[in-house]
């Protein structure tokens, strides 16, 4: 019997490469998401630690305190926007990876089904070959023993209907 060969093997190989690439992109976007969360936490912590001087002060000290507070707040907002962008990117990459994984799974199921069909055909071929050998030996034994000569039509009537192919 011929060796099994999946006709869509090259397509499956390309889809697996695409899935691996999508998995790597997802991992990268998840790392960026974790990093963005950490950066937002750091910026928020820094903002909460910024102190605005209280009491009597000159105009420049007041403005400097306000500027520090405004810059820290702007950094928190910027880090929050970065976190949202990273979350959107991660969700998009997850959807891409999911789609690629579905395509690979479908091709793998098709390959498995085809391999099972090939195995079943091989087993049917082997069973037919064994049946032919057994039938030939039985006919030869009948003719040698001289009990009665048996032709192919008579031999077929002694076999079960499931074994005899039309």
ROSE-4610 file (N, C-alpha, C; in Angstrom, 1 decimal, always signed):
// ROSE-4610
residu = [X/X/X/X/X/X/X/X/X/X/X/X/X/X/X/X/X/X/X/X/X/X/X/X/X/X/X/X/X/X/X/X/X/X/X/X/X/X/X/X/X/X/X/X/X/X/X/X/X/X/X/X/X/X/X/X/X/X/X/X/X/X/X/X/X/X/X/X/X/X/X/X/X/X/X/X/X/X/X/X/X/X/X/X/X/X/X/X/X/X/X/X/X/X/X/X/X/X/X/X/X/X/X/X/X/X/X/X/X/X/X/X/X/X/X/X/X/X/X/X/X/X/X/X/X/X/X/X/X/X/X/X/X/X/X/X/X/X/X/X/X/X/X/X/X/X/X/X/X/X/X/X/X/X/X/X/X/X/X/X/X/X/X/X/X/X/X/X/X/X/X/X/X/X/X/X/X/X/X/X/X/X/X/X/X/X/X/X/X/X/X/X/X/X/X/X/X/X/X/X/X/X/X/X/X/X/X/X/X/X/X/X/X/X/X/X/X/X/X/X/X/X/X/X/X/X/X/X/X/X/X/X/X/X/X/X/X/X/X/X/X/X/X/X/X/X/X/X/X/X/X/X/X/X/X/X/X/X/X/X/X/X/X/X/X/X/X/X/X/X/X/X/X/X/X/X/X/X/X/X/X/X/X/X/X/X/X/X/X/X/X/X/X/X/X/X/X/X/X/X/X/X/X/X/X/X/X/X/X/X/X/X/X/X/X/X/X/X/X/X/X/X/X/X/X/X/X/X/X/X/X/X/X/X/X/X/X/X/X/X/X/X/X/X/X/X/X/X/X/X/X/X/X/X/X/X/X/X/X/X/X/X/X/X/X/X/X/X/X/X/X/X/X/X/X/X/X/X/X/X/X/X/X/X/X/X/X/X/X/X/X/X/X/X/X/X/X/X/X/X/X/X/X/X/X/X/X/X/X/X/X/X/X/X/X/X/X/X/X/X/X/X/X/X/X/X/X/X/X/X/X/X/X/X/X/X/X/X/X/X/X/X/X/X/X/X/X/X/X/X/X/X/X/X/X/X/X/X/X/X/X/X/X/X/X/X/X/X/X/X/X/X/X/X/X/X/X/X/X/X/X/X/X/X/X/X/X/X/X/X/X/X/X/X/X/X/X/X]
num = [1/1/1/2/2/2/3/3/3/4/4/4/5/5/5/6/6/6/7/7/7/8/8/8/9/9/9/10/10/10/11/11/11/12/12/12/13/13/13/14/14/14/15/15/15/16/16/16/17/17/17/18/18/18/19/19/19/20/20/20/21/21/21/22/22/22/23/23/23/24/24/24/25/25/25/26/26/26/27/27/27/28/28/28/29/29/29/30/30/30/31/31/31/32/32/32/33/33/33/34/34/34/35/35/35/36/36/36/37/37/37/38/38/38/39/39/39/40/40/40/41/41/41/42/42/42/43/43/43/44/44/44/45/45/45/46/46/46/47/47/47/48/48/48/49/49/49/50/50/50/51/51/51/52/52/52/53/53/53/54/54/54/55/55/55/56/56/56/57/57/57/58/58/58/59/59/59/60/60/60/61/61/61/62/62/62/63/63/63/64/64/64/65/65/65/66/66/66/67/67/67/68/68/68/69/69/69/70/70/70/71/71/71/72/72/72/73/73/73/74/74/74/75/75/75/76/76/76/77/77/77/78/78/78/79/79/79/80/80/80/81/81/81/82/82/82/83/83/83/84/84/84/85/85/85/86/86/86/87/87/87/88/88/88/89/89/89/90/90/90/91/91/91/92/92/92/93/93/93/94/94/94/95/95/95/96/96/96/97/97/97/98/98/98/99/99/99/100/100/100/101/101/101/102/102/102/103/103/103/104/104/104/105/105/105/106/106/106/107/107/107/108/108/108/109/109/109/110/110/110/111/111/111/112/112/112/113/113/113/114/114/114/115/115/115/116/116/116/117/117/117/118/118/118/119/119/119/120/120/120/121/121/121/122/122/122/123/123/123/124/124/124/125/125/125/126/126/126/127/127/127/128/128/128/129/129/129/130/130/130/131/131/131/132/132/132/133/133/133/134/134/134/135/135/135/136/136/136/137/137/137/138/138/138/139/139/139/140/140/140/141/141/141/142/142/142/143/143/143/144/144/144/145/145/145/146/146/146/147/147/147/148/148/148/149/149/149/150/150/150/151/151/151/152/152/152/153/153/153/154/154/154/155/155/155/156/156/156/157/157/157/158/158/158/159/159/159/160/160/160/161/161/161/162/162/162/163/163/163/164/164/164/165/165/165/166/166/166]
x = [+0.8/+0.0/+0.9/+0.4/+1.2/+1.2/+2.3/+2.5/+1.4/+0.9/-0.1/+0.5/-0.2/+0.2/-1.0/-0.9/-2.0/-1.9/-2.9/-2.8/-2.6/-3.1/-3.1/-1.9/-0.9/+0.2/+0.9/+1.1/+1.8/+0.9/-0.4/-1.3/-1.3/-1.3/-1.3/+0.0/+1.1/+2.4/+2.4/+1.9/+1.8/+0.9/-0.3/-1.2/-0.6/+0.2/+0.9/+1.9/+2.6/+3.6/+2.8/+1.7/+0.9/+0.4/+0.0/-0.5/+0.6/+1.8/+3.0/+3.3/+3.2/+3.5/+2.4/+1.2/+0.1/+0.3/+0.7/+1.0/+2.1/+3.2/+4.3/+3.8/+3.0/+2.5/+1.6/+0.8/+0.0/+0.8/+1.8/+2.7/+3.4/+3.8/+4.5/+3.5/+2.2/+1.3/+0.8/+0.8/+0.5/+1.7/+2.9/+4.0/+3.9/+3.5/+3.4/+2.2/+1.2/+0.0/+0.5/+1.2/+1.7/+2.6/+3.5/+4.4/+3.6/+2.5/+1.7/+1.0/+0.5/-0.1/+0.9/+2.1/+3.1/+3.5/+3.6/+3.9/+2.8/+1.5/+0.4/+0.5/+0.7/+0.8/+1.9/+3.1/+4.2/+3.8/+3.2/+2.8/+1.8/+0.8/-0.2/+0.4/+1.4/+2.1/+2.8/+3.5/+4.3/+3.3/+2.2/+1.2/+0.7/+0.5/+0.0/+1.0/+2.3/+3.4/+3.7/+3.3/+3.6/+2.8/+3.6/+3.0/+3.0/+1.9/+1.8/+2.1/+3.1/+3.4/+2.1/+2.0/+0.9/+1.4/+0.5/+0.9/+1.3/+1.9/+2.3/+3.6/+3.6/+4.7/+4.7/+5.8/+5.9/+5.2/+5.0/+4.3/+5.0/+6.3/+7.1/+7.1/+7.1/+7.0/+5.6/+4.6/+3.2/+3.1/+3.6/+3.5/+4.3/+5.5/+6.3/+5.6/+4.9/+4.2/+3.0/+2.3/+1.2/+1.7/+2.8/+3.4/+3.8/+4.4/+4.7/+3.5/+2.5/+1.2/+0.6/+0.6/+0.0/+0.7/+2.0/+2.9/+2.6/+2.5/+2.3/+0.9/-0.1/-1.4/-1.4/-0.7/-0.6/+0.0/+1.0/+1.7/+0.8/+0.0/-1.0/-2.0/-2.5/-3.4/-2.7/-1.5/-0.7/-0.5/-0.2/+0.0/-1.3/-2.4/-3.7/-4.1/-3.8/-4.1/-3.2/-1.9/-1.1/-1.6/-2.1/-2.7/-3.9/-4.8/-5.9/-5.5/-4.5/-4.0/-3.4/-2.7/-2.1/-3.1/-4.2/-5.3/-6.0/-6.2/-6.9/-6.0/-4.7/-3.8/-3.8/-3.8/-3.8/-5.0/-6.2/-7.4/-7.5/-6.9/-6.9/-5.9/-4.8/-3.9/-4.5/-5.2/-5.9/-6.9/-7.6/-8.6/-7.9/-6.8/-6.0/-5.5/-5.0/-4.4/-5.5/-6.7/-7.8/-8.3/-8.3/-8.7/-7.7/-6.4/-5.4/-5.4/-5.7/-5.7/-6.9/-8.0/-9.2/-8.9/-8.2/-7.9/-7.0/-6.0/-5.1/-5.8/-6.7/-7.5/-8.4/-9.0/-9.9/-9.0/-7.9/-7.0/-6.5/-6.2/-5.7/-6.8/-8.1/-9.2/-9.4/-9.3/-9.4/-8.3/-7.1/-6.0/-6.2/-6.7/-6.9/-8.0/-9.1/-10.2/-9.6/-8.9/-8.3/-7.4/-6.6/-5.7/-6.5/-7.5/-8.4/-9.0/-9.5/-10.0/-8.9/-7.7/-6.6/-6.4/-6.3/-6.1/-7.2/-8.5/-9.6/-9.5/-9.1/-8.9/-7.8/-6.7/-5.6/-6.0/-6.8/-7.3/-8.3/-9.1/-10.0/-9.2/-8.1/-7.3/-6.6/-6.1/-5.5/-6.5/-7.7/-8.7/-9.1/-9.2/-9.5/-8.4/-7.1/-6.0/-6.0/-6.3/-6.4/-7.5/-8.6/-9.8/-9.4/-8.7/-8.4/-7.4/-6.5/-5.5/-6.3/-7.2/-7.9/-8.8/-9.5/-10.4/-9.6/-8.5/-7.6/-7.2/-6.7/-6.3/-7.5/-8.6/-9.8/-10.1/-10.2/-10.5/-9.5/-8.2/-7.1/-7.2/-7.5/-7.7/-8.9/-10.0/-11.1/-10.8/-10.1/-9.8/-8.8/-7.8/-6.8/-7.4/-8.4/-9.0/-9.9/-10.2/-11.1/-12.5/-12.9/-14.3/-15.2/-14.9/-15.6/-14.9/-14.9/-14.3/-15.2/-14.5/-15.3/-14.8/-15.7/-15.4/-15.6/-15.2/-15.3/-16.7/-17.7/-19.1/-19.5/-19.1/-19.5/-18.8/-17.6/-16.8/-17.4/-17.9/-18.5/-19.8/-20.5/-21.7/-21.5/-20.3/-19.9/-19.4/-19.1/-18.6/-19.7/-19.5/-20.5/-20.8/-22.0/-22.3/-21.5/-21.1/-20.4/-19.0/-18.4/-17.0/-17.0/-18.0/-18.0/-18.4/-17.6/-17.9/-18.6/-19.6/-20.3/-19.4]
y = [-1.2/+0.0/+1.2/+2.3/+3.5/+4.2/+4.9/+5.7/+6.8/+7.1/+8.1/+9.5/+10.3/+11.7/+12.6/+13.6/+14.6/+15.6/+15.8/+16.7/+18.2/+18.5/+19.9/+20.1/+19.3/+19.4/+20.7/+21.2/+22.5/+23.7/+23.6/+24.6/+24.5/+23.3/+23.1/+23.6/+23.4/+23.9/+25.4/+26.1/+27.5/+28.0/+27.4/+27.8/+27.6/+26.6/+26.4/+27.6/+27.9/+29.1/+30.3/+30.6/+31.7/+31.7/+30.5/+30.4/+30.7/+30.2/+30.5/+32.0/+32.6/+34.0/+34.8/+34.4/+35.1/+34.8/+33.7/+33.4/+34.2/+34.4/+35.3/+36.7/+37.2/+38.6/+38.7/+37.7/+37.8/+37.9/+37.1/+37.1/+38.5/+39.0/+40.4/+41.4/+41.4/+42.4/+42.2/+40.9/+40.7/+41.3/+41.1/+41.7/+43.2/+43.8/+45.3/+45.7/+44.9/+45.2/+45.2/+44.2/+44.1/+45.3/+45.6/+46.7/+48.0/+48.2/+49.4/+49.5/+48.4/+48.4/+48.8/+48.3/+48.7/+50.1/+50.6/+52.1/+52.9/+52.6/+53.3/+53.3/+52.2/+52.1/+53.0/+53.0/+53.8/+55.3/+55.7/+57.1/+57.5/+56.6/+56.9/+57.0/+56.2/+56.3/+57.6/+58.0/+59.2/+60.4/+60.4/+61.5/+61.6/+60.4/+60.5/+61.0/+60.9/+61.4/+62.8/+63.4/+64.8/+65.7/+66.5/+67.4/+68.8/+69.5/+70.9/+71.7/+72.5/+73.2/+74.0/+74.1/+74.8/+76.0/+76.8/+78.0/+79.2/+80.1/+81.3/+81.0/+81.4/+81.2/+82.2/+82.3/+83.3/+82.7/+83.5/+83.1/+82.0/+82.0/+81.0/+79.7/+79.6/+78.3/+77.7/+78.6/+78.1/+77.5/+78.3/+77.8/+76.5/+76.4/+75.2/+74.0/+74.2/+73.1/+72.7/+73.7/+73.4/+72.7/+73.1/+72.5/+71.1/+70.8/+69.4/+68.5/+69.0/+68.3/+68.1/+69.1/+69.0/+68.0/+68.1/+67.1/+65.7/+65.5/+64.1/+63.6/+64.5/+64.2/+63.9/+64.7/+64.4/+63.1/+62.8/+61.5/+60.3/+60.4/+59.4/+59.2/+60.4/+60.3/+59.6/+60.0/+59.4/+57.9/+57.5/+56.1/+55.4/+56.0/+55.4/+55.1/+56.2/+56.0/+54.9/+54.8/+53.7/+52.3/+52.3/+51.0/+50.6/+51.6/+51.3/+50.8/+51.5/+51.1/+49.6/+49.4/+48.0/+47.0/+47.3/+46.4/+46.1/+47.1/+47.0/+46.1/+46.4/+45.6/+44.1/+43.9/+42.5/+41.8/+42.5/+41.9/+41.6/+42.5/+42.2/+41.1/+41.0/+39.9/+38.6/+38.6/+37.4/+36.9/+37.8/+37.4/+36.9/+37.5/+36.9/+35.5/+35.4/+34.1/+33.0/+33.4/+32.5/+32.0/+33.0/+32.7/+31.7/+32.0/+31.2/+29.8/+29.7/+28.4/+27.6/+28.3/+27.6/+27.0/+27.8/+27.3/+26.1/+26.1/+25.0/+23.8/+24.0/+22.9/+22.2/+23.1/+22.5/+21.7/+22.2/+21.4/+20.1/+20.2/+19.0/+17.9/+18.4/+17.4/+16.8/+17.6/+17.1/+16.1/+16.4/+15.5/+14.2/+14.3/+13.1/+12.2/+12.9/+12.1/+11.4/+12.1/+11.5/+10.3/+10.5/+9.4/+8.2/+8.4/+7.3/+6.6/+7.4/+6.8/+6.0/+6.5/+5.8/+4.5/+4.5/+3.3/+2.3/+2.8/+1.8/+1.2/+2.0/+1.4/+0.4/+0.7/-0.3/-1.6/-1.4/-2.6/-3.4/-2.7/-3.4/-4.2/-3.5/-4.2/-5.4/-5.3/-6.5/-7.6/-7.2/-8.2/-8.9/-8.2/-8.8/-9.7/-9.3/-10.2/-11.5/-11.4/-12.6/-13.5/-12.9/-13.6/-14.4/-13.7/-14.4/-15.5/-15.4/-16.5/-17.6/-17.3/-18.4/-19.1/-18.4/-19.0/-19.9/-19.4/-20.1/-21.5/-21.4/-22.6/-23.6/-23.1/-23.9/-24.6/-23.9/-24.5/-25.5/-25.2/-26.2/-27.4/-27.2/-28.4/-29.3/-28.7/-29.4/-30.2/-29.6/-30.3/-31.4/-31.2/-32.2/-33.4/-33.1/-34.2/-35.1/-34.5/-35.2/-35.3/-34.6/-34.6/-34.1/-33.0/-32.6/-31.4/-31.2/-30.0/-28.8/-27.8/-26.6/-25.5/-24.8/-23.7/-22.4/-21.3/-20.0/-19.7/-20.0/-19.6/-20.5/-21.8/-22.6/-22.2/-21.8/-21.4/-20.1/-19.3/-18.0/-18.3/-19.4/-19.7/-20.2/-20.7/-21.2/-20.1/-19.0/-17.9/-17.0/-16.3/-15.4/-14.3/-13.8/-12.7/-11.4/-11.2/-10.0/-10.0/-11.2/-11.3/-11.2/-11.7/-11.7/-10.3/-9.8/-8.5/-8.7/-7.9/-8.1/-7.9]
z = [+0.0/+0.0/+0.0/-0.6/-0.7/+0.6/+0.8/+2.0/+2.1/+3.3/+3.4/+3.2/+2.4/+2.2/+2.2/+3.0/+3.2/+2.1/+1.2/+0.1/+0.5/+1.7/+2.1/+3.1/+3.1/+4.1/+4.0/+2.8/+2.7/+3.3/+3.1/+3.6/+5.1/+5.7/+7.1/+7.7/+7.0/+7.5/+7.6/+6.5/+6.5/+7.6/+7.8/+8.8/+10.2/+10.4/+11.7/+11.9/+10.9/+11.0/+11.3/+10.7/+11.0/+12.4/+12.9/+14.3/+15.2/+15.0/+15.8/+15.9/+14.7/+14.6/+15.4/+15.3/+16.0/+17.5/+17.9/+19.3/+19.9/+19.1/+19.5/+19.6/+18.7/+18.7/+19.9/+20.2/+21.4/+22.7/+22.8/+23.9/+24.1/+23.0/+23.0/+23.5/+22.9/+23.4/+24.8/+25.3/+26.7/+27.6/+27.1/+27.9/+28.0/+26.8/+26.8/+27.7/+27.8/+28.6/+30.1/+30.5/+31.9/+32.2/+31.2/+31.4/+31.5/+30.7/+30.8/+32.2/+32.7/+34.0/+35.1/+35.0/+36.0/+35.9/+34.6/+34.4/+35.0/+34.8/+35.3/+36.9/+37.4/+38.9/+39.4/+38.7/+39.2/+39.1/+37.9/+37.7/+38.8/+39.1/+40.1/+41.5/+41.8/+43.1/+43.2/+42.1/+42.1/+42.2/+41.6/+41.7/+43.1/+43.7/+45.1/+46.1/+45.7/+46.6/+46.4/+45.2/+45.0/+46.0/+46.6/+47.7/+47.2/+47.4/+47.1/+48.4/+48.3/+49.6/+50.1/+51.3/+51.9/+52.7/+53.0/+53.8/+52.9/+53.5/+52.8/+52.0/+50.7/+49.8/+48.7/+48.1/+47.0/+45.8/+44.8/+43.6/+42.8/+42.8/+42.0/+42.7/+44.0/+44.7/+44.5/+44.6/+44.3/+42.9/+41.9/+40.5/+40.3/+40.9/+40.8/+41.4/+42.5/+43.1/+42.3/+41.7/+40.8/+39.6/+39.0/+37.8/+38.1/+39.2/+39.6/+39.6/+40.3/+40.4/+39.0/+38.2/+36.9/+36.0/+36.1/+35.3/+35.7/+37.0/+37.5/+37.1/+37.1/+36.7/+35.2/+34.4/+32.9/+32.7/+33.5/+33.3/+33.6/+34.6/+34.9/+33.8/+33.2/+32.1/+30.9/+30.6/+29.5/+29.7/+30.8/+31.1/+31.0/+31.4/+31.3/+29.8/+29.0/+27.5/+27.0/+27.4/+26.9/+27.4/+28.6/+29.1/+28.2/+27.9/+27.1/+25.7/+25.1/+23.8/+23.8/+24.9/+25.0/+25.2/+25.9/+26.1/+24.8/+24.0/+22.7/+21.8/+21.8/+21.0/+21.4/+22.7/+23.2/+22.9/+22.9/+22.5/+21.0/+20.2/+18.8/+18.5/+19.1/+18.9/+19.4/+20.5/+20.9/+19.9/+19.3/+18.3/+17.1/+16.7/+15.5/+15.8/+17.0/+17.4/+17.4/+18.0/+18.1/+16.7/+15.7/+14.4/+13.7/+13.9/+13.3/+13.9/+15.2/+15.9/+15.4/+15.1/+14.6/+13.2/+12.4/+11.0/+11.1/+12.0/+12.1/+12.7/+13.6/+14.2/+13.1/+12.3/+11.2/+10.3/+9.9/+8.9/+9.6/+10.9/+11.6/+11.7/+12.0/+12.0/+10.6/+9.6/+8.2/+7.9/+8.4/+8.1/+8.9/+10.1/+10.9/+10.3/+9.8/+9.2/+7.9/+7.1/+5.9/+6.3/+7.3/+7.7/+8.2/+8.9/+9.3/+8.1/+7.1/+5.9/+5.2/+5.1/+4.5/+5.2/+6.6/+7.4/+7.1/+7.1/+6.9/+5.5/+4.5/+3.1/+3.1/+3.8/+3.9/+4.6/+5.7/+6.3/+5.4/+4.7/+3.8/+2.7/+2.2/+1.2/+1.8/+3.0/+3.6/+3.8/+4.3/+4.5/+3.2/+2.1/+0.8/+0.4/+0.6/+0.2/+1.1/+2.4/+3.2/+2.7/+2.4/+2.0/+0.7/-0.2/-1.5/-1.2/-0.3/+0.0/+0.6/+1.6/+2.3/+1.3/+0.4/-0.6/-1.5/-2.0/-2.9/-2.3/-1.0/-0.3/-0.1/+0.2/+0.4/-0.9/-2.0/-3.3/-3.7/-3.5/-3.8/-2.9/-1.7/-0.8/-1.2/-1.6/-2.0/-3.3/-4.2/-5.5/-5.2/-4.4/-4.0/-3.4/-2.5/-1.7/-2.6/-3.8/-4.7/-4.3/-3.3/-2.9/-4.0/-4.5/-5.7/-6.3/-7.5/-8.1/-7.9/-7.5/-7.2/-8.1/-8.7/-9.6/-8.8/-9.4/-8.7/-8.2/-9.1/-8.7/-7.5/-7.5/-6.4/-5.1/-5.2/-4.1/-3.5/-4.3/-3.8/-3.0/-3.4/-2.6/-1.2/-1.0/+0.3/+1.3/+0.7/+1.5/+2.0/+3.1/+3.6/+2.7/+2.6/+1.7/+1.9/+3.2/+3.5/+3.0/+2.7/+2.2/+0.7/+0.0/-1.4/-1.9/-2.7/-3.3/-4.7/-5.0/-6.3/-7.5]
